[in-house]
């Protein structure tokens, strides 16, 4: 095992949020590197997510946002950890505008909240390991098969690379 130093202007925030949810801070930092490259203003609209999950669902009613705007924002990922708007709402975000997830404190909070929730869901299926956790964070719990294989192996590989090429820094 080797120790990895988190090189980020948000290091204290990453460490605080990760520890609150019993997550390795370097894992959170690795996900941030892969998801946004450290750009707090990163946003990405996911048309496939919109078509599959949001278009037909009743949107969260948040004033002053219109339902149409809320639907589009629920299919958009925001900030350092690229938290999907729909996921943030499911994890309890009540702010009027999902764009607030670009605020590092909110984005990391809801990213860690979702990562911890994902870890618990996998543990209930008796699936462990950081590759599976990363795959599920990126593609949903359904991206991890019951035997632990993942449908999106490229994503965990990118996070492992951001961690210096090994999961050992998390041990």
N, C-alpha and C positions, 0 to 999 in steps of 0.2 A: 504494500500500500504506500502511496505517496500523497502528500498534502498538496492541495491545489489552492492557490490564492485567487480569490474572486477579483477580477480587474473590471470594476464598473463604478461609475459615479453613484450608483444606487446600492452599493455593497451593504451598507447598514440596513437599508430597507429590505433587501433580499434576505439577509440573515434573520432579521426580526420576523418577517412573514413566514419564512420557511420553518423556523423553530416553533412558531405558534402552531403550525400544522404538522409538526414532527417530520419534516422533510429535510433532506440534505441540502443545505444552501447552494453547494456547487451544482447540484442537479438543476435547481431553479435557474441558476446563472447559465448553465449549459442550454436549457430550453430557451431562455431569453436570447442567447446568441443565435440559435438556430431560427427562432421565430421572427425576430425583428432586427437582429444585428445590433441591438441596443438602441434602436430608434423609437423614442417614446411616442412619436406621431404615426407609426406604421399602422395602416389600415388595409384590409383586403376584403372585398365583397366576394362571397362564395355562392355563385349562381346555383350550383348543384345542391347545396345545402338549402337554399331558398326553395327550390322546386320540390325537394324531398320532404322537408320538415316544416317550413314556415308558410308557404303560399296558402295552404288550406287550413292552417291552424288559426284559431281565434287569437289575435295578438294581445299582448299585455296592454291594458289601457293605461297609458301614462300621459298626463297632461303636462305640458302643452303640445306634445308630439301627436301627430295624426296617426291613425292606425296604419295607413300606407307607409309612412315614414318608419314607424316602429317595426313593421314587418321587414323592411329592407335592412334596417340596422340590426335586427336579430340575426340576419344572415351575413353579418359583417364581423370580422375579427379586428380587435383594437389593441394598440399599445405594445408594451414590451413583451408580454406573454401571448399576444394575439388571442385574447379571450373572445370567443364568439358571443355576440349580444344575447342570443337565446340561452347560452350556458350561464351567462352572468345573471339573467333574469331567474333561471332555474335555481341558482345558488343564492338568491335573495337580494340581488341588486335592485333598488327601488328608485334610483335617480331618474330624473325626467329625460335625460339624454344619455344614450349609451356611449356617445363620444367621450363622456367623462372617464371611460376606461383607459383613455390615453394618459390620464394622470398616473404617474408611476406608482403612487401609493395605492390607488384603487385597482389599477391593472394587476399589480403583483399580488395584492390581497385576494382578488377573485381568481387569479391564475393558481395561486397556492391552494385556495379553497377547493377549486375544481380538481387539482392534482391529488389532493388528499382524499377527496370523495372518490375519485377514480381508483386510488390504491385500495380503499376499503371495498369497493365493488369487486375488484380483482381478487382480493384476499378471500372474500366470500365464495369465490369460485375455486379457491385453493391455487390461484395463479400468483406467483411471485416473480421478482426480477425486474431490474430497471428497464430492460429492453421492452418487456410487455407493458410496463407502466407508461413509458414514453409513447409506444404505439397507440395505447388507449387514449392518452392525453390528446394526441394528434388526430386520431381517427374515430374516437369513441370506443367504448368498451367492446362493441361488436367487432372491432378490428383485431381482437385477440381471441383465438380459437380456444376451446376447452383444454387442449393439450399444451397451450402456451405459445404455439406458433402465432405469428402475426401476419396480417395481410399487407402491411406497409413497412417492410423491413428497412427501407431507405431512411425513414425518419429516425428510428432509434440509432441507426448507424451514424447519422449526422450529429445527433446529440453526443454519442460516444466520442466522435472525432473532436467535438467542441470541448470535451472533458480531457483531451490529450490522448485519446485512442483507447482508453480502458475504463471500465466501470470501477476499477480498484480504488479510485479516488473517493468513492462513495462509501467504502467499507469502514 
